[in-house]
């Protein structure tokens, strides 16, 4: 199972790195006043994340099947290692944030010329890929720079909770299936009970506020200069959310188990 764990770890890192880097693409779109074009690129990044998830999810479920055959198998440990990969992936995205902004600005410009994603991809040459290193930029974050950004503490706390719920949703349902083998199939399909909470919080509190922040940045140059710091702050809260997911893993599994056992 070690090889499977390594693959799950890598795929989980890719998922969270890709999702977190979407902030840098949005910021690049605001910088060059091409937000709509940038959002189309965000869709490509999300596609990478979902493709990785298509492979990762059944491989993670394999741990539950193995635990049935091998009672001494430490399923919780494997799940916690998988969750730790989400934290590492988010940290990688934070480190790549400045570099990916520069790269995204260039890609947005080329996309306007190419006119479509397939033409953009086909126009990329080896020489252009070699020149990618000139867009690399070292991240520089200071706690003092986040002090007066106008982002409410409630907004950041909710973003942490949303990330935690999304990170743990599938794993907690699989662990619930392990805890309740007689309801294993039902429990394994019940990740929506946890992800649903995250979706409600995201739709009501996060998306509208993030939209307002971005719209202000498009209209106001001073707000535009602060937007990158705000996105960096949101990515930091995402990282804290992946750490909080470690705390939520077992309670969420028991919550799903209780719902499945007494309601369904």
N, C-alpha and C positions, 0 to 999 in steps of 0.2 A: 504493500500500500504506500510505500515511501515515494515511489515514482508518481503515483496518482496525486499524492499530497503536493509534490513539487509542481506538478502541472496546474492543480487547483490554485496554488499560491500565486503562480505567475499570471494565470488568467484573471484572478481576483485583482491583482495589482493593475493589470491592463484596464479592467473595467473602471476602477476608481480613478486611475490616472486620466483616462479619456474623459470621463464625466467632469472631473474637476477642471481640466484644461479648457472646457467649453467657456469658462469665464474669460480666458485670455482672448479667445476668438471674438466674443462679444465686445470686449474692450477695444480690440483692434478695429472692429467695425465702427464703433463710436469715434475713434480717433480719426478715421478717414471719411467719416460721415456716410458709411455704406453698411448700415446695420442690417438691412434686409439681405444683402449678399452674405454678410457674416453669419446670419442665422441659417442660411442654406449650408454653409460649411459646418456649423454646429450639428446639423442633421447627419453629416458624414461621420463626425466624431461619435455621435450617439450610436450610429450603425455599427461602428467598430466595437463599442461597448456591448451592444446587444448580441453581436455575433460571438464575442468572447463568452457572454453569459449563456448562449445556447449550448456551448461545449462544457462550460464550467458546472452548470446546474446538474446534469445527469451524473457527472463525475463525483460531485459532492454527495449526491444521493447514494452512490456506490458505497460510501463509508457506512451508511445505515445498514445496507444489505450485509456488509462484511461483519458488522457488529452483531448481527443476528446469529451468524455462523460461529463467531469467535467471542464468547462472553467476556474475555479478559481485554478485549479491544477498548481502548480509551477514546470513545467517540467525542466526548466533550473537549478533550485536548486537541484533537484534529480540527474541530470546528473553531476553537479559539485561535489556532494557528492560521486558519483561513481568514478569520476576522482581522488578525494582525496584518495580513497582507493588504487589506483595505486601507489601513493606516499608512503603511509603507507607500502604497500607490498614491495616496493623497499628498504625502510629503514629496514624492517625486514630482508631482504636478506643481506644487508650490515652488520647488526649486527651478522648474522649467518655465514658470510663468513669464518672466521678462523676455526670455528667448523666444517663447512661443508667440508672444505679442508681435515681436519683430517679424517672425516668420509668417504669421497670419496676415499682417499688413501686405506682405509681398504676394501671398497666395490670393488674397482678395483682388489685388491689382491684376494679377494674371488671369483670374477667373473672369473679370470683366472683358478682357481681350479675347479669351478662348470662347466664352459664351455658354459653356456647359461643363459639367464635371468630367465626363468622358474625354472631351477634347483637352481639358486642362491636364488630366493624368497622362494622356498620350503625348502631350507636348513636352513633358519633363524629360530632360536629358541627364546622362551620367555626370556631365560637367556641372550642371546646375545643382545636382545633389551634393557634389563636392564643395560647392560654394556655400552650402547651408551653414557651415561652421562660422561664417562671418556674422551670422545673426545671433550667435550665442552671447548671452549676457548674464553676468553673475547677479543673483538675487540679493537685494539689500533691504532688509526690513528692520525697522526700529519701533519699539513699543510706543514711543512718544508720537510718532506720526499718525497713530490711529486715535488720538485723544479727542480731536474735534471734528469728526467726520459726519456728525449728525445721524448716526445709525443707533437706533434704540437698543437697549440691552435685551428687551423682550424679543426683538427681531432676531438677534444673534442666538438667544437661548432656543427659540423655536427652530432655527436652522440647525442647531446642534441636535435637537430631538428628532427632527425629520430625517437627518442623516443616520442617526442611530437606529431608528425604526426601519428605514430602507435597508441598511446594512445587515440587520439581523433577521429580517422577515422570513426569507427562505430557510435559513439555517435553523431558526426556532421551530418552524413547522416540521422540518425533518427530524429535529431532536424530539419533538412531541410524538412523532411517529415511532421513534425508538422507545419512548417512555410508555406508550400505549400501543403495543403491537396488535391488539384486537381492533383498534381503530386506525391502523397505520396508513391505509390508503386515504381515508378522510383527512387525517391530520396533515399528511404530506401535501395536500392540496389547499391547505388553509392558511397559506402565507398572506393572503389578502386581508386576513383579520388584523395583522400587524401593519402591513403596507397600506391598508385602507386608512389607518390613523394618520400615517405620514402623508398620504395623498390629501386628506382633508386639511391638515395643517399647512401643507404646501400651497394648496389652491386658495385658501382663505387668507393666510398671513404672509407667505413668502413671495409668491409670483406677483401679486399686485404691487407690493412695496418695491420689489426689484425693478418692475416696469417703470414705476414712478422715478426711481433713482436714475435709471438709464435715460428716461425721457428728459429729465432735468439736465443731464450731462450733454445731451444733444443740443440743448438750447442755450446753455450757459457755459462759457469757456472755463470759468473758475471751478464749476462743478465737474467739468470734464477732466480737469487735472487731478481731482480727488477720486475719480471713479476707480482708477487702478488700485488705489489704497483700499477703497471699499471692497473691491473684489478680492484683494489679498486677505482682508479681514474675514470675508465670507468663506474663503478657502480654509483659513485657520479654524473657523468654527466647524467646518466640515471635518477637519482632522479630529477635533475634540469629539465630534459626534461618532466617529469610528471607534474612538476609545471608549465612549459611553456604551456603545453596542456590546462590549464585553460584559458590562454589568447587566444589560437587558436580556442576554441570551437565554439563561435558565428561567427567569421569571416569565419571559414571553412564551417559552415552550410550555410551561405549566398553565399559562393563561389559555393558550390554544387548546391544550389538553382538556381543560375544564369546559371550554365552549363546546368542543367536539363531543365530550362525554355526556354533558348534561343538557345540551340544547339540540344538537344534531342527532 
